[in-house]
Amino acid sequence: MKVLIATEKPFAKEAVAGIKEVLDQAGFETVLLEKYTDKQQLLDAVATADAAILRSDIFDKEVLDAGKQLKIVVRAGAGYDNIDLAAATANNICAMNTPGQNANAVAELAFGLAVYAIRNFYNGTSGTELAGKKLGIHAYGNVGRNVARIAKGFNMDVYAFDPFLSAEAIEKEGVKAVGSVEELYSTCQFVSVNIPATAETKNSINYALLSKMPQKAVIINTARKEVINEAEMVKVLAERTDMKYVTDIMPGNHAEMAEKFEGRYFSTPKKMGAQTAEANTNAGIAAAKQIVDFIKNGNDRFRVNK
Protein backbone atom coordinates (compact mmCIF):
# COMPACT_ATOMS: atom_id res chain seq x y z
CA MET A 1 0.00 0.00 0.00
CA LYS A 2 1.65 3.22 -1.22
CA VAL A 3 0.82 6.51 0.52
CA LEU A 4 1.83 9.73 -1.20
CA ILE A 5 2.56 12.82 0.91
CA ALA A 6 1.98 15.52 -1.72
CA THR A 7 2.91 18.86 -0.19
CA GLU A 8 4.06 21.79 -2.26
CA LYS A 9 4.27 23.52 1.12
CA PRO A 10 6.09 20.82 3.14
CA PHE A 11 5.22 19.49 6.54
CA ALA A 12 7.73 20.09 9.32
CA LYS A 13 10.39 17.37 9.55
CA GLU A 14 8.87 16.21 12.85
CA ALA A 15 5.49 15.82 11.19
CA VAL A 16 6.91 13.79 8.30
CA ALA A 17 8.71 11.54 10.78
CA GLY A 18 5.49 11.02 12.73
CA ILE A 19 3.48 10.29 9.59
CA LYS A 20 6.09 7.81 8.37
CA GLU A 21 6.16 6.05 11.73
CA VAL A 22 2.38 5.51 11.62
CA LEU A 23 2.54 4.22 8.04
CA ASP A 24 5.59 2.04 8.69
CA GLN A 25 3.84 0.36 11.61
CA ALA A 26 0.91 -0.43 9.33
CA GLY A 27 3.23 -1.90 6.69
CA PHE A 28 2.54 0.90 4.22
CA GLU A 29 5.09 2.52 1.92
CA THR A 30 5.62 6.29 2.19
CA VAL A 31 6.36 8.40 -0.90
CA LEU A 32 7.29 12.04 -0.37
CA LEU A 33 6.67 14.77 -2.95
CA GLU A 34 7.65 18.16 -1.52
CA LYS A 35 8.12 21.63 -3.00
CA TYR A 36 7.09 20.47 -6.45
CA THR A 37 7.04 23.23 -9.06
CA ASP A 38 4.98 21.69 -11.85
CA LYS A 39 1.57 20.01 -11.80
CA GLN A 40 2.92 17.18 -13.94
CA GLN A 41 5.10 16.13 -11.01
CA LEU A 42 1.95 15.67 -8.93
CA LEU A 43 0.16 13.85 -11.74
CA ASP A 44 3.09 11.45 -12.12
CA ALA A 45 3.35 10.81 -8.39
CA VAL A 46 -0.35 10.22 -7.81
CA ALA A 47 -0.56 7.72 -10.68
CA THR A 48 0.86 4.88 -8.59
CA ALA A 49 -0.42 5.89 -5.14
CA ASP A 50 -3.13 4.07 -3.19
CA ALA A 51 -3.66 6.98 -0.80
CA ALA A 52 -2.55 10.59 -0.49
CA ILE A 53 -2.05 13.18 2.21
CA LEU A 54 -2.21 16.80 1.11
CA ARG A 55 -2.22 20.25 2.63
CA SER A 56 -3.18 23.23 0.45
CA ASP A 57 -2.41 21.29 -2.72
CA ILE A 58 -5.08 21.28 -5.41
CA PHE A 59 -6.57 17.85 -6.01
CA ASP A 60 -8.82 18.72 -8.94
CA LYS A 61 -10.48 16.39 -11.43
CA GLU A 62 -7.30 16.03 -13.48
CA VAL A 63 -5.29 14.91 -10.44
CA LEU A 64 -7.99 12.57 -9.14
CA ASP A 65 -8.52 11.06 -12.59
CA ALA A 66 -4.77 10.42 -12.79
CA GLY A 67 -4.82 8.53 -9.50
CA LYS A 68 -6.10 5.27 -10.95
CA GLN A 69 -5.25 3.36 -7.77
CA LEU A 70 -6.35 6.00 -5.27
CA LYS A 71 -8.70 4.79 -2.58
CA ILE A 72 -8.50 7.73 -0.18
CA VAL A 73 -7.16 11.29 -0.04
CA VAL A 74 -6.90 13.18 3.24
CA ARG A 75 -6.56 16.93 3.63
CA ALA A 76 -4.39 17.54 6.69
CA GLY A 77 -6.52 20.34 8.08
CA ALA A 78 -10.15 21.36 8.43
CA GLY A 79 -10.86 23.06 5.09
CA TYR A 80 -11.17 20.83 2.04
CA ASP A 81 -12.25 23.16 -0.75
CA ASN A 82 -9.00 22.29 -2.57
CA ILE A 83 -10.38 18.80 -3.29
CA ASP A 84 -12.88 18.29 -6.11
CA LEU A 85 -15.39 16.22 -4.14
CA ALA A 86 -17.54 15.34 -7.13
CA ALA A 87 -14.49 14.00 -8.98
CA ALA A 88 -13.44 12.04 -5.90
CA THR A 89 -16.87 10.43 -5.71
CA ALA A 90 -16.91 9.71 -9.44
CA ASN A 91 -13.58 7.91 -9.06
CA ASN A 92 -14.75 6.00 -5.95
CA ILE A 93 -12.19 7.83 -3.81
CA CYS A 94 -12.94 8.62 -0.18
CA ALA A 95 -12.05 12.24 0.65
CA MET A 96 -11.45 13.21 4.27
CA ASN A 97 -10.26 16.13 6.36
CA THR A 98 -8.77 16.13 9.88
CA PRO A 99 -11.18 18.32 11.87
CA GLY A 100 -9.98 19.78 15.14
CA GLN A 101 -6.26 19.20 14.70
CA ASN A 102 -5.54 22.83 13.78
CA ALA A 103 -8.31 24.38 15.86
CA ASN A 104 -6.25 25.72 18.74
CA ALA A 105 -3.62 27.20 16.42
CA VAL A 106 -6.30 29.03 14.41
CA ALA A 107 -8.05 30.27 17.54
CA GLU A 108 -4.82 31.60 19.04
CA LEU A 109 -4.07 33.45 15.81
CA ALA A 110 -7.54 35.02 15.90
CA PHE A 111 -6.70 36.58 19.24
CA GLY A 112 -3.28 37.65 18.04
CA LEU A 113 -5.00 39.50 15.22
CA ALA A 114 -7.62 40.96 17.57
CA VAL A 115 -5.07 42.33 20.01
CA TYR A 116 -2.98 43.68 17.12
CA ALA A 117 -6.05 45.54 15.82
CA ILE A 118 -7.23 47.08 19.07
CA ARG A 119 -3.69 48.14 20.01
CA ASN A 120 -3.62 50.11 16.75
CA PHE A 121 -1.19 47.72 15.06
CA TYR A 122 1.42 48.53 17.72
CA ASN A 123 1.98 52.04 16.41
CA GLY A 124 2.61 53.45 19.86
CA THR A 125 -0.79 55.11 20.34
CA SER A 126 -3.34 54.31 23.03
CA GLY A 127 -5.60 51.37 22.22
CA THR A 128 -8.36 49.45 23.98
CA GLU A 129 -8.79 46.10 25.75
CA LEU A 130 -10.72 42.92 25.06
CA ALA A 131 -11.97 42.46 28.62
CA GLY A 132 -15.66 43.16 28.99
CA LYS A 133 -16.27 43.38 25.25
CA LYS A 134 -18.80 41.27 23.32
CA LEU A 135 -17.33 38.65 21.01
CA GLY A 136 -19.46 36.89 18.41
CA ILE A 137 -18.39 33.50 17.11
CA HIS A 138 -19.72 32.88 13.60
CA ALA A 139 -19.88 29.05 13.47
CA TYR A 140 -19.40 27.10 16.68
CA GLY A 141 -17.31 24.18 15.48
CA ASN A 142 -13.85 23.04 16.57
CA VAL A 143 -12.25 26.44 15.97
CA GLY A 144 -15.24 28.28 17.41
CA ARG A 145 -15.09 26.28 20.64
CA ASN A 146 -11.42 27.09 21.05
CA VAL A 147 -12.12 30.77 20.35
CA ALA A 148 -14.76 30.69 23.11
CA ARG A 149 -12.37 29.00 25.54
CA ILE A 150 -9.68 31.63 25.01
CA ALA A 151 -12.19 34.50 25.04
CA LYS A 152 -13.32 33.51 28.52
CA GLY A 153 -9.72 33.89 29.65
CA PHE A 154 -9.81 37.45 28.33
CA ASN A 155 -13.02 37.98 30.33
CA MET A 156 -15.03 38.66 27.18
CA ASP A 157 -18.81 38.32 26.88
CA VAL A 158 -19.13 35.46 24.38
CA TYR A 159 -21.95 34.89 21.88
CA ALA A 160 -22.27 32.35 19.07
CA PHE A 161 -24.40 31.51 16.07
CA ASP A 162 -24.41 28.15 14.33
CA PRO A 163 -27.42 27.01 12.27
CA PHE A 164 -26.46 23.38 12.80
CA LEU A 165 -26.42 23.48 16.60
CA SER A 166 -29.20 24.01 19.11
CA ALA A 167 -29.11 26.92 21.53
CA GLU A 168 -28.93 24.37 24.35
CA ALA A 169 -25.78 22.77 22.93
CA ILE A 170 -24.07 26.15 22.74
CA GLU A 171 -25.24 27.52 26.07
CA LYS A 172 -24.25 24.44 28.06
CA GLU A 173 -20.65 25.52 27.34
CA GLY A 174 -21.20 28.94 28.90
CA VAL A 175 -21.70 30.78 25.60
CA LYS A 176 -24.78 32.84 24.73
CA ALA A 177 -26.61 31.54 21.67
CA VAL A 178 -28.28 33.97 19.28
CA GLY A 179 -31.07 33.15 16.88
CA SER A 180 -29.68 34.58 13.67
CA VAL A 181 -26.49 35.73 12.02
CA GLU A 182 -27.97 39.25 11.89
CA GLU A 183 -28.41 39.22 15.65
CA LEU A 184 -24.82 38.09 16.14
CA TYR A 185 -23.36 40.93 14.07
CA SER A 186 -25.66 43.60 15.48
CA THR A 187 -24.88 42.54 19.07
CA CYS A 188 -21.11 42.04 19.04
CA GLN A 189 -18.29 44.56 18.66
CA PHE A 190 -15.91 41.72 17.76
CA VAL A 191 -16.80 38.87 15.39
CA SER A 192 -14.59 35.84 14.73
CA VAL A 193 -15.45 34.36 11.33
CA ASN A 194 -15.10 30.57 11.32
CA ILE A 195 -17.48 29.45 8.57
CA PRO A 196 -16.43 27.19 5.68
CA ALA A 197 -16.64 28.33 2.06
CA THR A 198 -19.76 26.71 0.63
CA ALA A 199 -22.32 27.70 -1.98
CA GLU A 200 -24.42 29.13 0.85
CA THR A 201 -21.67 31.03 2.65
CA LYS A 202 -19.63 32.52 -0.20
CA ASN A 203 -19.96 36.33 -0.19
CA SER A 204 -22.43 36.02 2.69
CA ILE A 205 -20.54 38.47 4.92
CA ASN A 206 -21.69 41.54 3.07
CA TYR A 207 -22.57 45.19 3.48
CA ALA A 208 -26.01 44.51 4.95
CA LEU A 209 -24.51 42.31 7.66
CA LEU A 210 -21.38 44.31 8.45
CA SER A 211 -23.18 47.63 8.62
CA LYS A 212 -25.24 46.30 11.54
CA MET A 213 -22.17 46.01 13.80
CA PRO A 214 -21.73 48.29 16.83
CA GLN A 215 -19.26 51.15 16.89
CA LYS A 216 -15.54 50.29 16.92
CA ALA A 217 -16.29 46.93 15.34
CA VAL A 218 -13.49 44.46 14.55
CA ILE A 219 -13.98 41.60 12.10
CA ILE A 220 -11.46 38.76 12.45
CA ASN A 221 -11.44 36.30 9.54
CA THR A 222 -9.39 33.12 9.88
CA ALA A 223 -11.76 31.06 7.72
CA ARG A 224 -11.81 31.58 3.96
CA LYS A 225 -11.55 34.74 1.87
CA GLU A 226 -14.48 33.63 -0.30
CA VAL A 227 -16.98 34.12 2.53
CA ILE A 228 -16.30 37.87 2.48
CA ASN A 229 -17.95 40.04 -0.15
CA GLU A 230 -14.76 42.01 -0.74
CA ALA A 231 -16.30 44.86 -2.73
CA GLU A 232 -18.90 45.39 -0.01
CA MET A 233 -16.22 45.14 2.68
CA VAL A 234 -14.53 48.12 0.99
CA LYS A 235 -17.85 49.98 0.93
CA VAL A 236 -18.56 49.47 4.62
CA LEU A 237 -15.01 50.29 5.71
CA ALA A 238 -15.17 53.51 3.69
CA GLU A 239 -18.39 54.50 5.46
CA ARG A 240 -17.52 53.17 8.91
CA THR A 241 -14.21 54.80 9.82
CA ASP A 242 -14.50 53.20 13.27
CA MET A 243 -14.36 49.66 11.85
CA LYS A 244 -11.33 47.37 11.42
CA TYR A 245 -10.78 44.19 9.43
CA VAL A 246 -7.98 41.71 10.18
CA THR A 247 -7.42 38.40 8.43
CA ASP A 248 -4.90 35.69 7.60
CA ILE A 249 -6.41 35.19 4.13
CA MET A 250 -5.25 37.95 1.81
CA PRO A 251 -8.23 39.40 -0.10
CA GLY A 252 -8.22 39.65 -3.87
CA ASN A 253 -8.39 43.44 -3.46
CA HIS A 254 -5.63 43.59 -0.84
CA ALA A 255 -3.78 46.49 -2.46
CA GLU A 256 -6.94 48.61 -2.51
CA MET A 257 -7.75 47.85 1.12
CA ALA A 258 -4.19 48.49 2.28
CA GLU A 259 -4.10 51.85 0.50
CA LYS A 260 -7.54 53.06 1.55
CA PHE A 261 -7.68 51.74 5.10
CA GLU A 262 -4.20 52.07 6.55
CA GLY A 263 -4.41 51.59 10.30
CA ARG A 264 -7.73 49.75 10.04
CA TYR A 265 -6.90 46.77 7.84
CA PHE A 266 -4.31 44.03 8.06
CA SER A 267 -3.69 40.76 6.23
CA THR A 268 -0.89 38.28 6.70
CA PRO A 269 1.09 37.58 3.48
CA LYS A 270 -0.29 34.03 3.33
CA LYS A 271 -2.78 31.89 5.22
CA MET A 272 -1.16 30.95 8.50
CA GLY A 273 -3.88 29.89 10.94
CA ALA A 274 -2.57 26.35 11.09
CA GLN A 275 1.09 27.29 10.74
CA THR A 276 2.41 26.06 14.05
CA ALA A 277 4.72 23.13 14.69
CA GLU A 278 2.08 21.50 16.86
CA ALA A 279 -0.81 21.84 14.41
CA ASN A 280 1.41 20.80 11.52
CA THR A 281 2.36 17.59 13.28
CA ASN A 282 -1.10 16.86 14.73
CA ALA A 283 -2.88 17.17 11.37
CA GLY A 284 -0.31 15.13 9.46
CA ILE A 285 -0.30 12.26 11.94
CA ALA A 286 -4.09 12.31 12.16
CA ALA A 287 -4.25 12.04 8.35
CA ALA A 288 -1.93 9.02 8.40
CA LYS A 289 -3.97 7.30 11.12
CA GLN A 290 -7.21 7.93 9.23
CA ILE A 291 -5.74 6.36 6.09
CA VAL A 292 -4.63 3.27 7.99
CA ASP A 293 -8.01 2.95 9.72
CA PHE A 294 -9.87 3.34 6.43
CA ILE A 295 -7.73 0.85 4.50
CA LYS A 296 -7.67 -1.75 7.25
CA ASN A 297 -11.06 -1.26 8.91
CA GLY A 298 -13.19 0.68 6.45
CA ASN A 299 -13.66 3.54 8.93
CA ASP A 300 -14.77 6.63 6.98
CA ARG A 301 -15.87 8.76 9.94
CA PHE A 302 -14.32 11.94 8.54
CA ARG A 303 -15.46 11.46 4.94
CA VAL A 304 -16.47 14.77 3.31
CA ASN A 305 -17.75 13.44 -0.03
CA LYS A 306 -20.70 11.15 -0.69
C-alpha positions as CSV (number, residue, x, y, z in Angstrom):
1,M,0.0,0.0,0.0
2,K,1.6,3.2,-1.2
3,V,0.8,6.5,0.5
4,L,1.8,9.7,-1.2
5,I,2.6,12.8,0.9
6,A,2.0,15.5,-1.7
7,T,2.9,18.9,-0.2
8,E,4.1,21.8,-2.3
9,K,4.3,23.5,1.1
10,P,6.1,20.8,3.1
11,F,5.2,19.5,6.5
12,A,7.7,20.1,9.3
13,K,10.4,17.4,9.6
14,E,8.9,16.2,12.9
15,A,5.5,15.8,11.2
16,V,6.9,13.8,8.3
17,A,8.7,11.5,10.8
18,G,5.5,11.0,12.7
19,I,3.5,10.3,9.6
20,K,6.1,7.8,8.4
21,E,6.2,6.1,11.7
22,V,2.4,5.5,11.6
23,L,2.5,4.2,8.0
24,D,5.6,2.0,8.7
25,Q,3.8,0.4,11.6
26,A,0.9,-0.4,9.3
27,G,3.2,-1.9,6.7
28,F,2.5,0.9,4.2
29,E,5.1,2.5,1.9
30,T,5.6,6.3,2.2
31,V,6.4,8.4,-0.9
32,L,7.3,12.0,-0.4
33,L,6.7,14.8,-2.9
34,E,7.7,18.2,-1.5
35,K,8.1,21.6,-3.0
36,Y,7.1,20.5,-6.5
37,T,7.0,23.2,-9.1
38,D,5.0,21.7,-11.8
39,K,1.6,20.0,-11.8
40,Q,2.9,17.2,-13.9
41,Q,5.1,16.1,-11.0
42,L,2.0,15.7,-8.9
43,L,0.2,13.8,-11.7
44,D,3.1,11.4,-12.1
45,A,3.4,10.8,-8.4
46,V,-0.3,10.2,-7.8
47,A,-0.6,7.7,-10.7
48,T,0.9,4.9,-8.6
49,A,-0.4,5.9,-5.1
50,D,-3.1,4.1,-3.2
51,A,-3.7,7.0,-0.8
52,A,-2.5,10.6,-0.5
53,I,-2.1,13.2,2.2
54,L,-2.2,16.8,1.1
55,R,-2.2,20.3,2.6
56,S,-3.2,23.2,0.5
57,D,-2.4,21.3,-2.7
58,I,-5.1,21.3,-5.4
59,F,-6.6,17.8,-6.0
60,D,-8.8,18.7,-8.9
61,K,-10.5,16.4,-11.4
62,E,-7.3,16.0,-13.5
63,V,-5.3,14.9,-10.4
64,L,-8.0,12.6,-9.1
65,D,-8.5,11.1,-12.6
66,A,-4.8,10.4,-12.8
67,G,-4.8,8.5,-9.5
68,K,-6.1,5.3,-11.0
69,Q,-5.3,3.4,-7.8
70,L,-6.4,6.0,-5.3
71,K,-8.7,4.8,-2.6
72,I,-8.5,7.7,-0.2
73,V,-7.2,11.3,0.0
74,V,-6.9,13.2,3.2
75,R,-6.6,16.9,3.6
76,A,-4.4,17.5,6.7
77,G,-6.5,20.3,8.1
78,A,-10.1,21.4,8.4
79,G,-10.9,23.1,5.1
80,Y,-11.2,20.8,2.0
81,D,-12.3,23.2,-0.8
82,N,-9.0,22.3,-2.6
83,I,-10.4,18.8,-3.3
84,D,-12.9,18.3,-6.1
85,L,-15.4,16.2,-4.1
86,A,-17.5,15.3,-7.1
87,A,-14.5,14.0,-9.0
88,A,-13.4,12.0,-5.9
89,T,-16.9,10.4,-5.7
90,A,-16.9,9.7,-9.4
91,N,-13.6,7.9,-9.1
92,N,-14.8,6.0,-6.0
93,I,-12.2,7.8,-3.8
94,C,-12.9,8.6,-0.2
95,A,-12.0,12.2,0.6
96,M,-11.4,13.2,4.3
97,N,-10.3,16.1,6.4
98,T,-8.8,16.1,9.9
99,P,-11.2,18.3,11.9
100,G,-10.0,19.8,15.1
101,Q,-6.3,19.2,14.7
102,N,-5.5,22.8,13.8
103,A,-8.3,24.4,15.9
104,N,-6.3,25.7,18.7
105,A,-3.6,27.2,16.4
106,V,-6.3,29.0,14.4
107,A,-8.0,30.3,17.5
108,E,-4.8,31.6,19.0
109,L,-4.1,33.4,15.8
110,A,-7.5,35.0,15.9
111,F,-6.7,36.6,19.2
112,G,-3.3,37.7,18.0
113,L,-5.0,39.5,15.2
114,A,-7.6,41.0,17.6
115,V,-5.1,42.3,20.0
116,Y,-3.0,43.7,17.1
117,A,-6.1,45.5,15.8
118,I,-7.2,47.1,19.1
119,R,-3.7,48.1,20.0
120,N,-3.6,50.1,16.7
121,F,-1.2,47.7,15.1
122,Y,1.4,48.5,17.7
123,N,2.0,52.0,16.4
124,G,2.6,53.5,19.9
125,T,-0.8,55.1,20.3
126,S,-3.3,54.3,23.0
127,G,-5.6,51.4,22.2
128,T,-8.4,49.5,24.0
129,E,-8.8,46.1,25.8
130,L,-10.7,42.9,25.1
131,A,-12.0,42.5,28.6
132,G,-15.7,43.2,29.0
133,K,-16.3,43.4,25.2
134,K,-18.8,41.3,23.3
135,L,-17.3,38.6,21.0
136,G,-19.5,36.9,18.4
137,I,-18.4,33.5,17.1
138,H,-19.7,32.9,13.6
139,A,-19.9,29.0,13.5
140,Y,-19.4,27.1,16.7
141,G,-17.3,24.2,15.5
142,N,-13.9,23.0,16.6
143,V,-12.3,26.4,16.0
144,G,-15.2,28.3,17.4
145,R,-15.1,26.3,20.6
146,N,-11.4,27.1,21.0
147,V,-12.1,30.8,20.4
148,A,-14.8,30.7,23.1
149,R,-12.4,29.0,25.5
150,I,-9.7,31.6,25.0
151,A,-12.2,34.5,25.0
152,K,-13.3,33.5,28.5
153,G,-9.7,33.9,29.7
154,F,-9.8,37.4,28.3
155,N,-13.0,38.0,30.3
156,M,-15.0,38.7,27.2
157,D,-18.8,38.3,26.9
158,V,-19.1,35.5,24.4
159,Y,-22.0,34.9,21.9
160,A,-22.3,32.3,19.1
161,F,-24.4,31.5,16.1
162,D,-24.4,28.2,14.3
163,P,-27.4,27.0,12.3
164,F,-26.5,23.4,12.8
165,L,-26.4,23.5,16.6
166,S,-29.2,24.0,19.1
167,A,-29.1,26.9,21.5
168,E,-28.9,24.4,24.4
169,A,-25.8,22.8,22.9
170,I,-24.1,26.2,22.7
171,E,-25.2,27.5,26.1
172,K,-24.2,24.4,28.1
173,E,-20.7,25.5,27.3
174,G,-21.2,28.9,28.9
175,V,-21.7,30.8,25.6
176,K,-24.8,32.8,24.7
177,A,-26.6,31.5,21.7
178,V,-28.3,34.0,19.3
179,G,-31.1,33.2,16.9
180,S,-29.7,34.6,13.7
181,V,-26.5,35.7,12.0
182,E,-28.0,39.2,11.9
183,E,-28.4,39.2,15.7
184,L,-24.8,38.1,16.1
185,Y,-23.4,40.9,14.1
186,S,-25.7,43.6,15.5
187,T,-24.9,42.5,19.1
188,C,-21.1,42.0,19.0
189,Q,-18.3,44.6,18.7
190,F,-15.9,41.7,17.8
191,V,-16.8,38.9,15.4
192,S,-14.6,35.8,14.7
193,V,-15.4,34.4,11.3
194,N,-15.1,30.6,11.3
195,I,-17.5,29.4,8.6
196,P,-16.4,27.2,5.7
197,A,-16.6,28.3,2.1
198,T,-19.8,26.7,0.6
199,A,-22.3,27.7,-2.0
200,E,-24.4,29.1,0.9
201,T,-21.7,31.0,2.7
202,K,-19.6,32.5,-0.2
203,N,-20.0,36.3,-0.2
204,S,-22.4,36.0,2.7
205,I,-20.5,38.5,4.9
206,N,-21.7,41.5,3.1
207,Y,-22.6,45.2,3.5
208,A,-26.0,44.5,5.0
209,L,-24.5,42.3,7.7
210,L,-21.4,44.3,8.4
211,S,-23.2,47.6,8.6
212,K,-25.2,46.3,11.5
213,M,-22.2,46.0,13.8
214,P,-21.7,48.3,16.8
215,Q,-19.3,51.1,16.9
216,K,-15.5,50.3,16.9
217,A,-16.3,46.9,15.3
218,V,-13.5,44.5,14.5
219,I,-14.0,41.6,12.1
220,I,-11.5,38.8,12.5
221,N,-11.4,36.3,9.5
222,T,-9.4,33.1,9.9
223,A,-11.8,31.1,7.7
224,R,-11.8,31.6,4.0
225,K,-11.6,34.7,1.9
226,E,-14.5,33.6,-0.3
227,V,-17.0,34.1,2.5
228,I,-16.3,37.9,2.5
229,N,-17.9,40.0,-0.2
230,E,-14.8,42.0,-0.7
231,A,-16.3,44.9,-2.7
232,E,-18.9,45.4,0.0
233,M,-16.2,45.1,2.7
234,V,-14.5,48.1,1.0
235,K,-17.8,50.0,0.9
236,V,-18.6,49.5,4.6
237,L,-15.0,50.3,5.7
238,A,-15.2,53.5,3.7
239,E,-18.4,54.5,5.5
240,R,-17.5,53.2,8.9
241,T,-14.2,54.8,9.8
242,D,-14.5,53.2,13.3
243,M,-14.4,49.7,11.9
244,K,-11.3,47.4,11.4
245,Y,-10.8,44.2,9.4
246,V,-8.0,41.7,10.2
247,T,-7.4,38.4,8.4
248,D,-4.9,35.7,7.6
249,I,-6.4,35.2,4.1
250,M,-5.3,37.9,1.8
251,P,-8.2,39.4,-0.1
252,G,-8.2,39.7,-3.9
253,N,-8.4,43.4,-3.5
254,H,-5.6,43.6,-0.8
255,A,-3.8,46.5,-2.5
256,E,-6.9,48.6,-2.5
257,M,-7.7,47.9,1.1
258,A,-4.2,48.5,2.3
259,E,-4.1,51.8,0.5
260,K,-7.5,53.1,1.6
261,F,-7.7,51.7,5.1
262,E,-4.2,52.1,6.6
263,G,-4.4,51.6,10.3
264,R,-7.7,49.7,10.0
265,Y,-6.9,46.8,7.8
266,F,-4.3,44.0,8.1
267,S,-3.7,40.8,6.2
268,T,-0.9,38.3,6.7
269,P,1.1,37.6,3.5
270,K,-0.3,34.0,3.3
271,K,-2.8,31.9,5.2
272,M,-1.2,30.9,8.5
273,G,-3.9,29.9,10.9
274,A,-2.6,26.4,11.1
275,Q,1.1,27.3,10.7
276,T,2.4,26.1,14.1
277,A,4.7,23.1,14.7
278,E,2.1,21.5,16.9
279,A,-0.8,21.8,14.4
280,N,1.4,20.8,11.5
281,T,2.4,17.6,13.3
282,N,-1.1,16.9,14.7
283,A,-2.9,17.2,11.4
284,G,-0.3,15.1,9.5
285,I,-0.3,12.3,11.9
286,A,-4.1,12.3,12.2
287,A,-4.2,12.0,8.3
288,A,-1.9,9.0,8.4
289,K,-4.0,7.3,11.1
290,Q,-7.2,7.9,9.2
291,I,-5.7,6.4,6.1
292,V,-4.6,3.3,8.0
293,D,-8.0,3.0,9.7
294,F,-9.9,3.3,6.4
295,I,-7.7,0.8,4.5
296,K,-7.7,-1.8,7.3
297,N,-11.1,-1.3,8.9
298,G,-13.2,0.7,6.4
299,N,-13.7,3.5,8.9
300,D,-14.8,6.6,7.0
301,R,-15.9,8.8,9.9
302,F,-14.3,11.9,8.5
303,R,-15.5,11.5,4.9
304,V,-16.5,14.8,3.3
305,N,-17.8,13.4,0.0
306,K,-20.7,11.2,-0.7
